[in-house]
Amino acid sequence: MDVSIVYVNYKSEEITKNSIKSVLEKTQGIEFEIFVVDNNSEDGSIENIEKEFPQINIIKNTVNAGFGAANNLAIRQAKGKYILCLNTDTILLNNAIKMMFDFMEKEENQNIGACGCYITGKDQKPSNCGGLLPSVGALFWKFGFRKLCPEYYEKKYVGKITKETKDIYSDLGYITGADLFLRKKVLDEVGLYDENIFMYFEDSDLCKRIKDKGYELTLVEGGEIEHLEGQSTKNPLNKKIWFKTSEMYYFRKHFPSQLLLVKLIYLILYLFDWLILRNKDSKELIKVVLNG
């Protein structure tokens, strides 16, 4: 088996179906299998997906365990030489999976632990497909120094890499989990997704562990994947809470000596946002930071 493609479904029947259809229509020249892990949707979506695509592998989780843990259920059963973790809100526009497979198979690319494609948004504009790993330096600039040197901040610390900005950055810290193409033997070495992370930063965490083992990350030209970002996350405040909870965990895991400073930076930001700008969401985020 060349590639095992893994989706995580949570109450997203139609977008999941559309993504699977695009894979089946566009992917040629490789042997692949598809897994859909349902995170206890309880809305009939996974039963309908199973009925429409009887040829794919369905895993029904009994709880909503989060994105990484759900992916792990499928990865443990996967037979592919490579694992492609593909968001349900993606649409393949060409034979992108074969392109990534061919790239990883080249002898000169054997030290590449993972790759992805340059993706586009719904409007066909370049979309974020990777970036720099989180750092305390980036937080200092986010705190306000970015206003003094905005161009320097954008180039050195924002690190949201698209096809338009790729030449600005010399280092790729992570590949977005929307289309993360992983070498299975590397996963066997570094471990799977960290199941302590419910959602967000699981891609940064995994990619950091891959890089820490000496492997490289890269983005592959030619593949065309449309990412309808955020289609499966409807509650803005919940999204912010999940994101900040995961970010605190990321720093606590990888940079424990810097965690207190990170918390202080965010507490100052959110206190200002809450007390001066009257942003009620910031009150909830303060709780997350204090507990992180």
Secondary structure, 3 states (H helix, E strand, C coil): CCEEEEEEECCCHHHHHHHHHHHHHHCCCCCEEEEEEECCCCCCHHHHHHHHCCCCEEEECCCCCCHHHHHHHHHCCCCCCEEEEECCCEEECCCHHHHHHHHHHCHHHCCEEEEEEEEECCCCCECCCEECCCCHHHHHHHHCHHHCCHHHHHHHHHCCECCCCHHHCCCCCEECCCEEEEEHHHHHHHCCCCCCCCCCCHHHHHHHHHHHCCCEEEEEEEEEEEECCCCCCCCHHHHHHHHHHHHHHHHHHHCHHHHHHHHHHHHHHHHHHHHCCCCHHHHHHHHHHHHC
